[in-house]
Amino acid sequence: MKVPFVDFASPYLELKDPLDAAYHRFMESAWYVLGSEVEAFELEYAKYCGSEHCIGVGNGLDALHLILRAYEIGAGDEVLVPSNTYIATWLAVSHVGATPIPVEPDPRTHNIDPERIHAAITPRTKAILVVHLYGLPADMDPILQIARKRGLLVIEDAAQAQGARYKGRRVGALGDAAGHSFYPTKNLGAFGDAGAITTNDTRLAERIRSLRNYGSKKRYYNECKGVNSRLDELQAAFLRVKLRKLDEWNARRQAIARLYMEALADKESLHLPCVPQWAEPVWHLFVVRHARRDVLQKQLNELGIQTLIHYPVPPHLSGAYADAHLPLGSLPIAEALAATVLSLPLGSHTRSGQAAYVAEKTRQAASEY
Ligand SMILES: *Cc1c(COP(=O)(O)O)cnc(C)c1O
């Protein structure tokens, strides 16, 4: 049996008719940039997240970067970020000229540890950029409490968590603003690059609407030095079709995750994901930890099971952040996670037979060492 990490063909086949219809509707409209599809998707996605506003942008990195810019965070400011996130979280902070200040995660949940936030706050701190990593919501209440007390903004990086719930409420409306990515591999994936911002802050929403479109609300009248980062009209048409399936597809991911959890529960050498009782994760990734991760990965690969590592290099050890002078050993939890994490195949179109095979082979391999 062959188990690919992601299956890109099946989602299209399942939705071929409505996606093809969306394509034809788009072509016949002959309107290519910021039209009725983007407008409709923004309304539908805001409603889905339970936020007042949604602004479609070019990708998830731009979504985060534009939130920070619209809040006028820049040179001399600090933004707290998880030490073990995808590098885009840090880059968004760097792109506005501010400094990302890493905070270590709780190794059980992989999410930012609220206990460690206090110590990282300085007079220059402006915001906490929280990531709902692997589709598991971060523990927002204590984070929001610290932020309120210290006058900080809370921004969600919801790129991996479309549809996830924290204490019954969907991510994307838990803090001041949230950045979303619809990169093809994400739970709500476009057929190319796409992203969005959700917020209840009306002033922020207006600023971002202008910023994403050359700093203009009225054509050729530019109120600020904006960028060109608009959600593509065709991608918006596709995303509207896929949004209607998001809950059902997330439920399928949850079923696969349950299967893995049950099948692998008694393997002591394997650390399984830990789900706090208030969290309803959407399993963007199913990440286990094993001391001999590389051996396990190689063995699974030989059995036709494709696994990936999210992420092999924590941002502070990447070439991009050589100038941050955070040497090996400075963020030991992020470093230990990077050395031991392994993502098993899990997606909306992973078949239960494939998942059972992965679980069985992972069990066997984990028993050997
Ligand atoms: C994918 C991702 C992003 C960036 O999204 P793009 O659309 O690829 O720019 C940001 N943060 C996290 C945590 C991500 O996984």
The ligand as an ORCA input file, in Angstrom:
! r2SCAN-3c Opt
* xyz 0 1
  C       1.080     28.534      6.011
  C       1.382     29.371      7.197
  C       1.559     30.759      7.100
  C       1.708     31.495      5.802
  O       0.735     31.323      4.864
  P       1.045     31.530      3.304
  O      -0.300     31.568      2.702
  O       1.877     30.392      2.859
  O       1.761     32.831      3.159
  C       1.713     31.477      8.261
  N       1.728     30.881      9.459
  C       1.590     29.556      9.597
  C       1.601     28.964     10.960
  C       1.424     28.754      8.468
  O       1.304     27.425      8.617
*
